[in-house]
Amino acid sequence: MIPWIIMALVAVPLVVVGFVPTRRRTIAGEHPPGEDEQARALTEQEFAEADAYDAKWREEDKKRYNQERFP
C-alpha cells in the first residue's frame, strides 16, 4: 500500500510538470508574440472553419459507414 502512495506522490507531480510546458508551447505556436488582433482573428476563424469541416466530414463518414454492406 505504501509503495502506491509514494508512487502517486512522485508520479502525479512529474506528469503535471511535464504537461504545463507542453501546453505553453502549443499556445505559443498558435499565437506568436508579435501577432496583431487581425491576424489573431484570422487564425481563430481558420480553426473554426477546420472544426466545422471536421464535423461535416464525420457526419458524412457516419452515413457512408451505415450504408456499407457487410458480408
MODELLER restraints for C-alpha pairs under 7 A, 6 or more apart:
rsr = mdl.restraints
at = mdl.atoms
rsr.add(forms.Gaussian(group=physical.xy_distance, feature=features.Distance(at['CA:31:A'], at['CA:40:A']), mean=6.90, stdev=0.5))
